[in-house]
Amino acid sequence: MGIREFPGAVPGGKTIAVGMRRSPDVSPRRLSDISPQLRQLKYLVVDEAIKEDLKWSRSVEDLTSAPAGLTSIEERILRITGYYGYQPWSASYKREERPRDVLAPAATTTGEAQAGAGPEGGRTGQLCWRCSREQLQKAFWGVAVVLCVCASWAGSTQLAKLTFKTFDAPFTLTWFATNWNFLFFPLYYAGHVCKSAEKQSVKQRFRECCRFFGDNGLTLKVFFTKAAPFGVLWTLTNYLYLHAIKKINTTDVSVLFCCNKAFVFLLSWIVLRDRFMGVRIVAAILAIAGIVMMTYADGFHSHSVIGIALVVGSASMSALYKVLFKLLLGSAKFGEAALFLSILGVFNILFITCIPVILYFTKVEYWSSFDDIPWGTLCGFSVLLLTFNIVLNFGIAVTYPTLMSLGIVLSVPVNAVVDHYTSKIVFNGVRVIAIIIIGLGFLLLLLPEEWDVWLIKLLTRLKVRKKEETAEGSGDPASGPQGRSRRPAHPSFAR
């Protein structure tokens, strides 16, 4: 413990001893460890005659801020010892920036306390209002995003089912909808120009987003090694999903596709070595059980089994896409994600266009004339699918990712209601249980990694609050007027 002395600062040869800050590794832990320094507390009361001589000393900065010097014993001890990093001489540690637990004892009168609490209370109320307003705004956007995800996903599924009544070409529909991915980056750049303070040209923004692929940017090698495989997985995911809609009803397709969340966890656990979570293993088991029960609901007919296998394959391709993206490319910012999805659209135009042409001339997917193509439902499906992908990729900017995932689950009852009035679906007990099991597994997968820690903390707080309420309830009778009246009265000597 170092003591700094100012010999000549006080008339009469007196010295002022001021404690300097100790290093954290030798900080005292008990008051008995600093008993020699506690004796120096009397020198902290500075007379009016010597305040002028000491006002330039940084070691005794702000001693006169209170009416009688330092009025708090805690503050005196902290100033003497420099305990826990208390540095009143630091230029960045001003009095108005000190913690409230240090400032609170400084108010010696009720009037001062009320006067000091006025602005602080106003700022606190303003901060609480701002926080609550921001949380309310984020919750509002979350509801809007959930409804948008649910409506776009369910609407695209229903429009695809409607399209196949007059246009039986699932791969051509997949190719046509994927071409719209080219609009991702132009839409992102339009938003960048509207909201960003530092506006960049298209070329500058494009080059900055290309850094996502490496120092060399988007080269031909990067295009074929890092973009082309994801273009193939994207096409397979959408084609298998649309082909399954031809075989089975949209309710079964939408609920079975929710299993992709369980497949993502299993692949991440195996490939990415993610943290093992027992609750997610339970969710994966529930998803598999739901798939089996969904197959049993229609009596294991070949038609339904093929449709279920197709949608499970689509969910698997979707999970593989997500895991490989995280493994090979990591995480992407909004502009980088928009550029990547636009590149997938370019890949689809350049290299996938030949497949619908081949299917047309081989009459696998054939239509008599272009006038017979339902362009309305075709474009409606493409717009809704584009909207779904935009909200799913960029909705995190305004709300929580968990809320966006809830929109996919909510699309299941929407499709069920539509199927109930437009098709001959039979909601028997096995199908309903399968839907509930898969939905429950999906919700379990949305739990955060630290959910058990949060649950333990919540239970602990509830127990502590209950004990405090019990203690206060048992202590009220003793502290009331009746309790005080039971105490033995002291003899009064005043007459």
C-alpha positions in Angstrom: 0.0 0.0 0.0 1.7 3.2 -1.1 1.2 6.5 0.6 1.8 9.8 -1.2 2.8 12.7 1.0 2.7 16.4 0.2 5.1 18.0 2.6 4.5 21.8 2.3 0.9 21.6 1.2 -0.4 22.3 4.8 0.8 25.2 6.9 2.6 24.1 10.1 4.4 21.3 8.5 1.4 19.0 8.4 1.1 16.4 5.7 -1.8 15.0 3.8 -1.7 11.3 3.2 -3.6 10.1 0.3 -3.8 6.4 -0.7 -2.8 5.3 -4.1 -4.4 2.5 -6.1 -3.1 -1.0 -5.5 -2.8 -3.6 -8.2 -5.7 -6.0 -8.3 -3.6 -9.0 -7.5 -2.7 -7.6 -4.0 -6.0 -5.9 -3.3 -7.1 -6.3 0.4 -9.9 -8.6 1.2 -10.7 -7.6 4.8 -10.8 -4.3 6.7 -8.2 -5.7 9.1 -5.7 -5.8 6.1 -5.9 -2.1 5.7 -6.1 -1.0 9.4 -3.0 1.2 9.1 -4.6 3.1 6.2 -7.9 3.5 8.0 -6.1 5.7 10.6 -5.4 8.2 7.8 -9.1 8.9 7.3 -9.0 11.9 9.6 -6.7 13.7 7.2 -9.4 13.5 4.5 -11.4 16.3 6.3 -9.8 19.3 4.8 -10.1 22.7 6.4 -11.3 25.7 4.4 -8.0 27.5 4.9 -6.0 24.8 2.9 -8.6 23.9 0.2 -7.1 26.6 -2.1 -3.6 25.1 -1.7 -4.8 21.6 -2.5 -7.2 22.3 -5.4 -4.5 21.6 -8.0 -3.7 18.2 -6.5 -5.2 15.4 -8.6 -4.9 13.0 -5.7 -7.5 14.9 -3.7 -9.7 15.8 -6.7 -13.3 16.4 -5.9 -12.9 16.4 -2.1 -15.0 19.5 -1.8 -17.9 18.2 -3.8 -19.9 17.4 -0.7 -20.8 19.9 1.9 -18.5 18.4 4.6 -15.9 16.8 2.4 -16.4 13.1 1.9 -19.5 12.2 3.9 -19.5 8.5 3.0 -17.3 6.1 4.9 -17.4 3.7 2.0 -16.1 6.4 -0.3 -13.3 7.3 2.1 -12.2 3.7 2.3 -12.2 3.4 -1.4 -10.3 6.7 -1.8 -7.6 5.6 0.7 -7.1 2.1 -0.6 -7.9 2.4 -4.3 -9.9 -0.8 -3.7 -11.4 -2.5 -6.8 -10.0 0.0 -9.2 -11.5 3.2 -7.5 -9.4 6.0 -9.1 -10.8 9.4 -8.3 -7.7 11.0 -9.9 -8.3 9.4 -13.2 -9.4 11.9 -15.9 -11.9 9.5 -17.4 -13.5 8.7 -14.0 -15.6 11.8 -13.2 -18.0 12.1 -10.4 -21.0 12.2 -12.7 -19.9 8.8 -14.2 -19.5 7.0 -10.9 -21.8 4.1 -10.1 -25.1 4.8 -8.4 -24.1 2.7 -5.3 -21.2 5.1 -4.7 -23.2 8.3 -5.4 -26.3 7.3 -3.3 -24.7 7.8 0.1 -23.6 11.3 -0.8 -27.0 12.8 -0.4 -27.1 13.9 3.3 -30.6 15.4 3.4 -34.0 14.6 2.0 -34.0 17.7 -0.1 -30.7 16.9 -1.7 -31.8 13.3 -2.4 -35.0 14.5 -4.1 -33.2 17.1 -6.1 -30.6 14.7 -7.3 -33.2 12.0 -8.1 -35.2 14.3 -10.4 -33.0 14.3 -13.5 -31.9 10.8 -12.9 -35.4 9.6 -12.5 -36.3 11.5 -15.7 -33.5 9.9 -17.6 -34.3 6.5 -16.2 -38.0 6.9 -17.2 -37.0 8.1 -20.6 -34.6 5.1 -21.0 -37.2 2.6 -19.9 -39.7 4.2 -22.2 -37.3 4.0 -25.1 -36.4 0.4 -24.3 -40.1 -0.6 -24.0 -40.8 1.2 -27.3 -38.0 -0.5 -29.1 -39.1 -3.9 -27.7 -42.7 -3.2 -28.7 -41.5 -2.2 -32.2 -39.4 -5.3 -32.5 -42.4 -7.5 -31.3 -44.6 -5.7 -33.9 -42.2 -6.4 -36.7 -41.9 -10.0 -35.4 -45.6 -10.5 -35.8 -45.5 -9.0 -39.2 -42.6 -11.2 -40.3 -44.3 -14.3 -38.9 -47.5 -13.6 -40.8 -45.5 -12.8 -44.0 -43.5 -16.1 -43.7 -46.6 -18.1 -43.1 -48.6 -16.5 -45.8 -45.9 -16.7 -48.5 -45.0 -20.3 -47.7 -48.5 -21.5 -47.5 -49.6 -19.4 -50.5 -46.7 -20.7 -52.7 -47.5 -24.3 -51.8 -51.2 -23.9 -52.6 -50.4 -22.1 -55.9 -48.0 -24.9 -56.9 -50.8 -27.4 -56.3 -53.2 -25.3 -58.3 -50.6 -24.9 -61.2 -50.2 -28.7 -61.5 -53.8 -29.1 -62.4 -53.2 -27.6 -65.8 -49.4 -27.5 -66.1 -47.8 -30.8 -65.0 -44.1 -29.7 -65.1 -42.5 -29.5 -61.6 -38.9 -29.2 -62.9 -39.9 -26.4 -65.3 -41.7 -24.6 -62.5 -38.6 -25.0 -60.3 -36.4 -23.6 -63.0 -38.7 -20.7 -63.7 -39.0 -19.7 -60.0 -35.2 -20.0 -59.4 -34.5 -17.5 -62.2 -36.2 -14.9 -60.0 -33.3 -15.2 -57.5 -31.4 -12.8 -59.8 -33.5 -10.0 -58.2 -32.0 -10.4 -54.8 -28.9 -8.2 -55.2 -30.8 -5.4 -57.1 -33.4 -5.3 -54.4 -30.7 -5.2 -51.7 -28.9 -2.4 -53.4 -32.1 -0.4 -53.7 -32.6 -0.8 -50.0 -28.9 0.2 -49.4 -29.4 3.4 -51.4 -32.6 4.3 -49.5 -31.3 3.6 -45.9 -27.5 3.9 -45.9 -25.8 7.3 -45.1 -22.7 6.4 -47.1 -24.0 5.5 -50.5 -21.8 3.4 -52.8 -22.1 2.8 -56.5 -23.2 -0.6 -57.8 -19.7 -1.5 -58.7 -18.2 -0.6 -55.4 -20.9 -2.5 -53.5 -20.5 -5.5 -55.7 -16.7 -5.6 -55.1 -17.2 -5.2 -51.4 -19.7 -8.1 -51.2 -17.4 -10.3 -53.4 -14.9 -10.3 -50.6 -17.1 -12.9 -49.0 -15.6 -15.5 -51.5 -12.0 -14.7 -50.6 -9.3 -12.1 -51.3 -9.5 -12.7 -55.1 -13.3 -12.1 -55.1 -15.6 -13.9 -57.5 -13.4 -15.8 -59.9 -14.4 -18.5 -62.3 -12.9 -21.1 -60.0 -14.8 -19.8 -57.1 -18.0 -19.8 -59.1 -17.7 -23.5 -59.9 -16.4 -24.7 -56.6 -18.4 -22.6 -54.1 -21.5 -21.5 -56.0 -22.3 -24.3 -58.4 -22.8 -27.1 -55.8 -25.2 -24.9 -53.9 -27.1 -24.2 -57.1 -27.6 -27.9 -57.6 -28.7 -28.4 -54.0 -31.2 -25.5 -54.4 -32.7 -26.9 -57.5 -33.0 -30.4 -56.0 -34.6 -29.1 -52.8 -37.3 -27.2 -54.7 -37.9 -29.9 -57.4 -38.4 -32.7 -54.8 -40.7 -30.5 -52.8 -42.8 -29.6 -55.8 -42.9 -33.1 -57.1 -44.1 -34.3 -53.7 -47.0 -31.9 -54.0 -48.2 -33.8 -57.0 -48.3 -37.1 -55.0 -49.7 -36.1 -51.6 -51.7 -33.2 -50.1 -50.1 -29.9 -49.2 -50.7 -30.5 -45.4 -48.5 -33.6 -45.3 -45.9 -31.9 -47.5 -45.6 -28.8 -45.3 -45.5 -30.7 -42.0 -42.9 -33.2 -43.3 -40.7 -30.4 -44.6 -40.5 -29.1 -41.0 -38.2 -32.2 -40.4 -35.4 -30.4 -42.1 -34.7 -28.6 -38.8 -34.0 -32.0 -37.2 -31.8 -33.0 -40.1 -29.8 -29.8 -39.8 -29.1 -30.5 -36.2 -28.0 -34.1 -36.9 -25.7 -33.1 -39.7 -24.3 -30.2 -37.7 -23.6 -32.5 -34.8 -21.8 -35.0 -37.1 -20.0 -32.7 -39.6 -19.6 -29.4 -37.7 -19.1 -30.9 -34.3 -21.8 -28.7 -32.8 -22.7 -28.9 -29.1 -24.6 -32.0 -28.1 -28.1 -31.3 -26.7 -30.3 -34.0 -25.4 -33.5 -32.0 -26.1 -32.6 -31.8 -29.8 -31.9 -35.5 -30.0 -35.4 -36.0 -28.6 -36.7 -33.6 -31.2 -35.0 -35.6 -34.0 -36.5 -38.8 -32.7 -40.0 -37.1 -32.7 -39.5 -36.0 -36.3 -38.6 -39.5 -37.4 -41.5 -41.0 -35.5 -43.8 -38.4 -37.1 -42.6 -39.4 -40.6 -43.4 -43.1 -39.8 -46.8 -42.2 -38.5 -47.6 -40.0 -41.5 -46.7 -42.9 -43.8 -49.0 -45.2 -41.7 -51.9 -42.7 -41.9 -52.6 -43.5 -45.5 -52.0 -47.3 -45.1 -48.5 -47.5 -46.7 -49.9 -47.1 -50.3 -47.2 -46.7 -52.9 -48.5 -43.3 -54.0 -48.2 -41.8 -50.5 -45.0 -43.5 -49.7 -43.3 -42.1 -52.8 -44.7 -38.6 -52.0 -43.4 -38.8 -48.4 -40.0 -40.1 -49.6 -39.8 -37.1 -52.0 -40.5 -34.5 -49.3 -38.1 -36.1 -46.9 -35.5 -36.0 -49.6 -36.3 -32.3 -50.1 -35.8 -31.7 -46.4 -32.5 -33.6 -46.5 -31.2 -31.5 -49.4 -32.2 -28.3 -47.6 -30.4 -29.4 -44.5 -27.3 -30.4 -46.5 -27.4 -27.0 -48.2 -27.4 -25.1 -44.8 -24.7 -27.2 -43.2 -22.4 -27.1 -46.2 -22.8 -23.3 -46.5 -21.8 -23.0 -42.9 -18.9 -25.4 -43.4 -17.5 -23.9 -46.6 -18.5 -20.3 -46.5 -19.3 -19.5 -42.9 -21.8 -16.7 -42.1 -22.7 -14.0 -44.6 -23.8 -10.4 -44.1 -27.0 -9.1 -45.8 -25.2 -7.9 -49.0 -23.1 -11.0 -49.3 -26.2 -13.2 -48.9 -28.1 -11.2 -51.5 -25.1 -11.5 -53.9 -24.8 -15.2 -53.3 -28.5 -15.9 -54.0 -28.3 -13.7 -57.2 -25.3 -15.9 -58.3 -27.5 -19.0 -57.8 -30.0 -17.4 -60.2 -27.3 -16.7 -62.7 -26.1 -20.3 -62.4 -29.6 -21.5 -62.9 -30.0 -19.5 -66.1 -26.7 -20.5 -67.6 -26.5 -24.2 -66.7 -29.9 -25.5 -65.7 -31.9 -24.1 -68.7 -30.9 -27.1 -70.9 -32.7 -29.6 -68.6 -36.3 -28.2 -69.1 -35.6 -28.0 -72.8 -34.6 -31.7 -72.8 -37.6 -32.7 -70.7 -39.9 -30.8 -73.1 -38.6 -32.5 -76.3 -38.6 -35.9 -74.6 -42.2 -35.2 -73.6 -41.5 -35.9 -69.9 -42.7 -32.4 -69.1 -44.7 -31.4 -72.2 -47.3 -28.8 -72.9 -49.1 -28.3 -76.3 -48.6 -24.5 -76.6 -47.4 -21.6 -74.6 -50.9 -20.2 -74.5 -51.9 -23.1 -72.3 -49.3 -22.2 -69.6 -51.0 -20.6 -66.6 -48.7 -17.6 -66.4 -50.8 -16.1 -63.6 -50.3 -18.9 -61.1 -46.7 -19.5 -62.4 -45.7 -15.9 -61.7 -47.7 -15.8 -58.4 -45.9 -18.9 -57.2 -42.5 -17.3 -58.1 -43.3 -14.0 -56.4 -44.4 -15.7 -53.2 -41.4 -18.0 -53.1 -39.1 -15.0 -53.7 -40.9 -13.1 -50.9 -40.5 -16.1 -48.6 -36.8 -16.3 -49.2 -36.3 -12.5 -48.9 -38.1 -12.4 -45.5 -36.3 -15.6 -44.3 -32.9 -14.2 -45.2 -33.3 -10.6 -44.2 -36.0 -10.6 -41.6 -33.4 -11.1 -38.9 -32.6 -7.4 -39.3 -35.9 -6.4 -37.6 -36.8 -9.3 -35.4 -35.7 -12.6 -33.9 -34.8 -15.7 -36.0 -37.0 -17.9 -33.8 -40.1 -15.9 -34.8 -39.3 -16.4 -38.5 -39.1 -20.1 -38.0 -42.5 -20.1 -36.2 -44.0 -18.9 -39.5 -43.1 -22.2 -41.2 -44.9 -24.1 -38.4 -48.0 -21.9 -38.6 -48.2 -22.6 -42.4 -49.2 -26.2 -41.5 -52.7 -25.4 -40.0 -53.2 -22.9 -42.8 -52.6 -25.6 -45.4 -54.8 -28.0 -43.4 -57.7 -25.6 -43.5 -57.4 -25.0 -47.2 -57.1 -28.8 -47.9 -60.1 -29.5 -45.8 -62.3 -27.3 -48.1 -60.6 -28.0 -51.4 -59.5 -31.7 -51.3 -60.5 -35.0 -49.9 -58.0 -35.2 -47.1 -59.0 -37.3 -44.1 -57.8 -36.1 -40.7 -57.8 -39.4 -38.9 -56.2 -39.8 -35.4 -52.9 -41.1 -36.7 -52.4 -38.1 -39.1 -53.3 -35.6 -36.4 -50.9 -37.2 -33.9 -48.1 -37.3 -36.5 -48.7 -33.5 -37.2 -48.6 -32.8 -33.5 -45.4 -34.8 -32.9 -43.5 -33.2 -35.8 -44.7 -29.8 -34.8 -43.5 -30.4 -31.2 -40.1 -31.6 -32.4 -39.8 -28.5 -34.5 -40.6 -26.3 -31.5 -38.0 -28.1 -29.3 -35.4 -27.4 -31.9 -36.1 -23.7 -31.6 -34.9 -23.7 -28.0 -31.6 -21.8 -27.5 -28.5 -23.6 -26.5 -28.5 -22.1 -23.0 -32.2 -22.8 -22.3 -31.5 -25.1 -19.4 -29.3 -22.4 -17.7 -32.0 -19.8 -18.2 -34.6 -22.2 -16.8 -32.4 -22.9 -13.7 -31.9 -19.2 -13.1 -35.6 -18.5 -13.4 -36.5 -21.2 -10.9 -33.8 -20.0 -8.6 -35.1 -16.4 -8.7 -38.7 -17.7 -8.1 -37.5 -19.6 -5.0 -35.6 -16.6 -3.7 -38.5 -14.3 -4.2 -40.8 -16.8 -2.5 -38.4 -17.0 0.5 -38.3 -13.2 0.7 -42.0 -12.9 0.6 -42.3 -15.5 3.3 -39.7 -13.8 5.5 -41.5 -10.4 5.0 -44.8 -12.0 5.9 -43.4 -13.5 9.1 -41.7 -10.3 10.1 -44.6 -7.9 9.6 -46.4 -8.7 12.9 -43.2 -8.0 14.9 -42.6 -4.7 13.2 -46.2 -3.4 13.4 -47.7 -1.2 16.1 -48.8 -4.3 18.1 -45.3 -5.8 18.0 -43.7 -2.5 19.2 -46.3 -2.2 22.0 -45.2 -5.6 23.4 -41.7 -4.3 24.1 -40.9 -3.3 27.7 -41.3 0.4 28.1 -38.2 2.3 29.4 -38.8 4.4 32.5 -39.2 8.0 31.8 -37.3 10.4 33.9 -39.0 13.5 32.6 -41.8 14.9 34.6 
